Amino acid sequence: MLSKFKSQTLYVQIKENQFIIKSIQENKTITLDASTPFSTNRLLVGEFTIAEKLLTTGFEKILNTFLNPIVIMHPIDKIDEKLSEVEEKCLKELALNAGAREVRLWIGDELTDEELLQPPKEPSS
């Protein structure tokens, strides 16, 4: 019962027309393939509303808490060296609209469970 009151961390890998959502605390992973594409030729998330509905469904399926999760968004496909401001805003809004209370973005190699559970590092000056 107490798990219903603990916040969870979700790690969301975003691929072309697909979300892979992992609940770190529950060690549970689900993969959601879009029946209607949300990716376009140029953009990983080109159809925001479709992506938002799919991600919301995924959060509902994987969460076992009443509290909104901390979400780490990790775009995998269609990413150059870094995200543009528009891409960052899109991914943050996508997670917040799906129910996240806090969103972090990650570009790079896949994160391990240990890395995901560590508190975020402060940027160095």
N, C-alpha and C positions, 0 to 999 in steps of 0.2 A: 504494500500500500504506500509506503514512503516513497517508492520510486516515482509515484505520480506527482510528487512535489519537487523532484530534482530536475534541474535543467539538463538538457542533453546537448551534446555537440554533434552536429551532422556535417559530414564531409561529402560534398557534392561535386562529382566529376562531370563535366559537361562535354559531351561529344556531339557530333553532328546528329541531330534528331534523337538524342538519348541522354538520360540522366542516370548516373550510378550514385545512389545515396547510401552512405554508411553511417549507422549510429555507432559512435565510438564506445559509449558506455554499455550498450546492449550487444555489441559485436554482431550486428545484423546488417546485411547489405541487400538492397533491392535494385534491380535494373528496370528502368521504364523506357520503352521505345515508343516514340510518338507515332500514333496512327495517322495523324495529319502533321506533316513536316513543320517544324518551327525554325529550322535552319534554311538559309537561302544560299544561292551560289556564292555570295560575297560575305555573308554574316553567319556567325555561329547561332545567334539569336536574332533572326530577322522578323519573326512573327511573335511578338511579345506576349500577346494574349494566350496563344496556344501553349507557349512554353510555361507561362504562369499557371495555367490550369493543370498541366501535367505535373509541375513541381509541387503544387498544392496537394494534389492527389498523392504524390509520393510522401510528402511530409505526414499526411494523415495516416498512411499505411505503416510508416516506420516508427512514429512517435508513440510513446506510452506515458506521456506526461501532459499535464495541463499547462505547463510553462512553455513559453516560446523558446526555441532552441537557438544556440549560437551556431552559425552556419559558415563553413569555409567553402567558398566557391572556387573551383579549380577548372578553368576552361582548358580543354585538351586539344581540340581541333581548331583550325582556322585562326591560330594565334601567331603573330609575329614575335618579335623580341619582347614586346610589352603591350599592355592594353592602352587604347586611347581613352580619353576622359569619357567619351560617349559609351564605350564598351564597359568601363568600370561602373558608370552610373546605371547602365542597363542591368548588369549582373547583380548589383546591390539592390536595386528596386525589385528585381525579380524575386530575390530571396526574401526581402522584407514583405512584399505583397503576398508571398506564399506562407508567411507566418514567422519568419525569423525575428528575434529581438536584437540580434547583433550579426553583422556580416563582415567577414574577412575575405580578401581575395588572395589567391595564391597562383603564381606563375612559376613553373619549374617542374622538377621531378615529383613523382607521386610521393605523398607524405606517408610516413609510417604511423602506426597507432601511437607510439611513444611521442613522436613529434607533434601529433595532433593534440595530445593531452597537455603538452607544456604550455605555460602562459606565453602570450605573444611577447616577443622581444621589443624593447624600445628602440626606435631608430637611433643609430649612432650619429653624432654631429661631426 
